[in-house]
Amino acid sequence: MFLEIKNLKVESNGKKILKGVNLEIKKGDVQVLLGSNASGKSTLCHAILGNPKYKITSGQIFFQGKDITNFTPEKRVRLGLALSFQSPPAIKGVKTSKLLNKISVIKNSKLKGLEQIFNKHLLKRDVNLDFSGGEKKMSELIQILVLNPKLVIFDEVDSGLDLKKIRSVAEMIKKELIDKKISVLLVTHSGSILNFLKPNITNVMVSGKIVCRDKNYKKVLKTIKKYGYEKCKKCPFLAD
Amino acid sequence: MVMKNARNVHFWQIDNKVKNILKVNGVTLLTSPEAWEKFNWTRKYFSKRPKQGYFIWIKNQVNFPLFSCVSIAHKNISQKLQNLLIVEKGLKVSLQGSCNSLKKTLNGKHKANGKIILKQGSSLKYNHIHTWGEKDIVEPEYEFILEKNSKLDYTYKTLFTPKKLKINNSFNLSAGASCDIKMIANCVGTEMNIKDVLILKGKGSSGIINLRLVSGKKSKVLAHSQVIADSESKGHLDCQGLLTDKKSNISLIPELVCKNKLAQITHEASIGKISQEQLNYLRTRGLTEKQATNLIINGFLET
């Protein structure tokens, strides 16, 4: 198994958010994690990357067979994990091009070519400062590509974008990651991006637990659209 | 920072000896003691007979930057410079000044007293870079005199601070003169005391002072900036500090003194700490905590 999460419990500021999450992702998988707002999706994303804000109280995270539960974020990134933030912070005074150069040195990756995907004008601007929603997503994506990852988690990559933008982001994820057999976990509450990217496994999170795991994303989406996430709680085919 | 190609340095002093002075057409370049002897009129600008320092008198347009470099290379050296720079009417020039210690633990003392005079309509872009050792004591004191319609763009930057750093600057602006001042310091184990005074004497003069001060590793930073508006003029103070550890402190004192009802003078001041959110974000980009901290600090100093 590429990424394996076992009975993960996480809290932040003393509040229990994840209450025993189990998740498995294979190499080349395109999985989606659906869930309502405040269900714990972003917490799971940050816990996988080791954000110190989120405290793992029990459970384990394995990546490529290694127990990374206590690894620093940078160590996890160097192993090949990457996270695209839903709301990345602005960093005043630090040019996007400077950050990309730093990442490329750390990961020994190439910038050439990737810079062409990105609006050159944005490279000269401070990281995420006054970026529009679309610009932030593109900035996150280019940083992810420079990280040369093995598994990428996209936290709400489709939020705040119009359909045209979602399509172009999805096309890039497909071309640069999925077609190259890089594993992808799409985390979304709206599921808009699934019109363009077809996941092979769909997970549903409710109240800090993954309660559904199904191969048919259309079926799951249809159920959620019709009955809402609360219906998943009562589903007879609960994941655990 | 040592000048990479010392042969291009127009005034070069190591310890208490002048190593080299380059000739430049249209510029008189001497040591200050020589200028005192040769030009009687310079005596009104020196507070007393100078023992060392540079005298740069720019009389014709120079289309390349002039470089000055004053270094401490040996232990327990004490420098007492008196510098005088004069830019004649209407000229546009650029100066790169570097003062430094070549090693971290030389216990050097660098005291510089200077006057910079911009004659009517002239313009000076001056980058003043300091690099010191952790046991040095440094005290620069400069008076900038901006005559009518002259323009100054002054950046003072020290990324390697000494044990003690005391800066005293005054900027005296005549009618229509303008200045943009940036004082940048990344204090590490430093006691820093900085005072800047911007005097808007002439009608239509304008100036801004930007302070970007980082205080870390038991540093104590005290910055007092003052704008005095004597006439119808515009001035602004932008003082920002960043604290990077619990044992350091920063005191920012912006002061506005208005003596003319048509003047517009404003200030802003803030002291913050390194954002945990930014730090965690950069760590998810593969940077270690130290690399991320340095990137954020450098970013702050660039704003």
Contacts between the chains, C-beta under 8 A, distances in Angstrom:
chain1	res1	chain2	res2	distance
A	49	B	284	5.1
A	51	B	280	5.1
A	51	B	284	7.1
A	52	B	276	8.0
A	52	B	280	6.4
A	53	B	276	7.2
A	53	B	280	6.4
A	72	B	283	7.0
A	72	B	288	7.9
A	72	B	289	7.8
A	73	B	280	6.8
A	73	B	283	4.0
A	73	B	284	5.1
A	74	B	283	5.1
A	74	B	284	8.0
A	74	B	286	5.4
A	74	B	287	6.2
A	74	B	288	5.4
A	74	B	289	7.9
A	77	B	283	7.7
A	77	B	284	6.1
A	77	B	285	6.9
A	77	B	286	4.3
A	78	B	286	5.9
A	82	B	284	7.6
A	83	B	284	5.4
A	85	B	281	6.8
A	85	B	284	7.7
A	88	B	281	6.1
A	89	B	275	6.8
A	89	B	277	4.8
A	89	B	278	5.2
A	89	B	281	5.3
A	91	B	278	5.3
A	91	B	281	7.6
A	91	B	282	7.5
A	91	B	295	7.7
A	91	B	296	6.6
A	91	B	299	5.7
A	92	B	299	6.0
A	92	B	300	7.0
A	92	B	303	5.2
A	93	B	298	7.2
A	93	B	299	3.1
A	93	B	300	5.6
A	93	B	301	7.1
A	93	B	302	4.0
A	93	B	303	4.3
A	94	B	295	5.8
A	94	B	296	7.2
A	94	B	298	7.4
A	94	B	299	3.7
A	94	B	302	7.8
A	98	B	295	7.7
A	99	B	282	7.7
A	99	B	285	6.8
A	99	B	295	7.4
A	102	B	285	7.6
A	102	B	287	6.4
A	102	B	291	7.3
A	102	B	295	6.8
A	103	B	285	5.3
A	103	B	286	5.9
A	103	B	287	7.9
A	106	B	286	4.4
A	106	B	287	6.8
A	107	B	286	6.0
A	126	B	299	7.4
A	143	B	285	6.1
A	147	B	285	7.0
A	147	B	286	6.4
